[in-house]
Amino acid sequence: MNYRKLGNTDIDVSVIALGGWALAADSSEVTWGKQDERDSLATIDAALDEGINFIDTAEGYSKGASEELIGRALKGRRDRMVVATKAGRKNLAPEKLIQACEGSLRRLQMDMIDLYQLHWADPEVPLEDTLGALSTLRDQGKIRAFGVCNFGPGDLSDLVKTGTDCASNQLAYSLLARAIEYEIQPLCMEHNIGILCYSPLAQGLLTGKFRTADDVPAGRARTRHFSSDRTETRHGESGCETETFRAIEKIRNSCDRLGRPMEEVALAWLLHQPAVTSVLAGARNPEQLRRNTRAAAVRLDKEVLDELAEATEEVKHALGPNADLWMGGDNSRMR
Ligand SMILES: NC(=O)c1ccc[n+]([C@@H]2O[C@H](COP(=O)([O-])OP(=O)(O)OC[C@H]3O[C@@H](n4cnc5c(N)ncnc54)[C@H](OP(=O)(O)O)[C@@H]3O)[C@@H](O)[C@H]2O)c1
């Protein structure tokens, strides 16, 4: 495993992190459906065995059950994981943020969160107020560092103007979701804000296991890649299903030539991109986790990196600079 510094902190995180969204899913979880807890606990054990020291969750994942599960799994070995969690968009007013953080600490059974993140920006709450509460939490020793998620160019520019040291911006970034390359990634580079890539496998599309858009479970066919005719979408756009599956076939050809599985290549490609600190890969069992972890050791030469970027250029163009995977046009939650 390789480790990189998280933004301007002194925290070293593994380049492959474990994403915690699906880890405590139950049948009400629209994206992931039901998850067996024994598999999740075994996946966290496997992560530690592989040298992964970074795990990401949120108060919103399965109504706090993901944090609870991670708390149980790390009991007695808390020091082996850098734990990142998030406050929901509704909780950014100072008092609510303090309460949200205390709720997360309780569920995680920890007295400190290593990286506390804002899940989405809230235009209703002045940023300075939220930053004030974060700095109180840091002074109290309840959080070690703070980061944001889903901050677009406008929110990010406002944030850096305050002079606050934000460690990271967690963003949808994969070969099939490259919107951040237009403006957000250069800003993160300029200000030494580490990019944590979420949905790096495009929720399974970049493992190559779905051959057509109809093969993708409805709960996952919600992103702007898919047509708004599909039942769970909220974006109201036409999507780019043809372009997406054409890109996947091109990636598959490159992977076949390289003799490497698609998930390895897709994750490794991200680790070669500027400002990327770590990829938060979801895994539902130890086997998936181990397969994903192999990406940490994969070096891709410039020719291959360019070929993969070229294969997905059409999708990048179709989705444009809006980095909100699920909402389009004026409803995008990113600014
Ligand atoms: N900040 C935010 O707004 C935000 C948003 C989304 C995600 N996140 C974070 O990012 C993490 C990762 O994103 P994600 O879970 O959306 O998507 P992802 O990592 O792109 O995909 C994960 C899913 O792909 C499948 N998979 C993983 N490895 C595989 C392998 N080797 N072979 C075959 N299938 C494999 C699994 O589902 P199946 O086995 O069911 O196919 C797994 O749950 C989340 O857990 C969360 O921590 C943050």
The ligand as a Gaussian input file, in Angstrom:
#p B3LYP/6-31G(d) Opt

LIG

0 1
 N      -19.523000      12.723000      -0.527000
 C      -20.476000      12.213000      -1.259000
 O      -21.444000      12.923000      -1.630000
 C      -20.408000      10.756000      -1.659000
 C      -21.286000      10.245000      -2.619000
 C      -21.147000       8.917000      -2.992000
 C      -20.174000       8.110000      -2.405000
 N      -19.363000       8.633000      -1.428000
 C      -18.307000       7.807000      -0.770000
 O      -17.556000       7.124000      -1.757000
 C      -17.592000       5.712000      -1.504000
 C      -17.509000       4.943000      -2.799000
 O      -18.507000       5.329000      -3.730000
 P      -19.723000       4.393000      -4.148000
 O      -19.936000       3.373000      -3.101000
 O      -20.833000       5.298000      -4.553000
 O      -19.263000       3.726000      -5.522000
 P      -18.022000       2.858000      -6.048000
 O      -16.952000       2.786000      -5.066000
 O      -17.728000       3.396000      -7.394000
 O      -18.708000       1.425000      -6.257000
 C      -18.857000       0.554000      -5.191000
 C      -19.693000      -0.657000      -5.583000
 O      -19.188000      -1.299000      -6.744000
 C      -19.242000      -2.727000      -6.572000
 N      -17.840000      -3.201000      -6.558000
 C      -16.802000      -2.676000      -5.851000
 N      -15.671000      -3.333000      -6.106000
 C      -15.962000      -4.292000      -6.994000
 C      -15.202000      -5.283000      -7.645000
 N      -13.877000      -5.414000      -7.443000
 N      -15.827000      -6.123000      -8.503000
 C      -17.154000      -6.000000      -8.744000
 N      -17.938000      -5.060000      -8.139000
 C      -17.345000      -4.220000      -7.282000
 C      -19.949000      -2.983000      -5.254000
 O      -21.363000      -3.091000      -5.450000
 P      -22.084000      -4.438000      -6.006000
 O      -21.297000      -5.615000      -5.571000
 O      -23.450000      -4.373000      -5.421000
 O      -22.115000      -4.266000      -7.499000
 C      -19.664000      -1.706000      -4.491000
 O      -20.620000      -1.416000      -3.492000
 C      -18.907000       5.519000      -0.733000
 O      -18.927000       4.305000      -0.033000
 C      -18.880000       6.742000       0.150000
 O      -17.990000       6.524000       1.246000
 C      -19.450000       9.948000      -1.070000

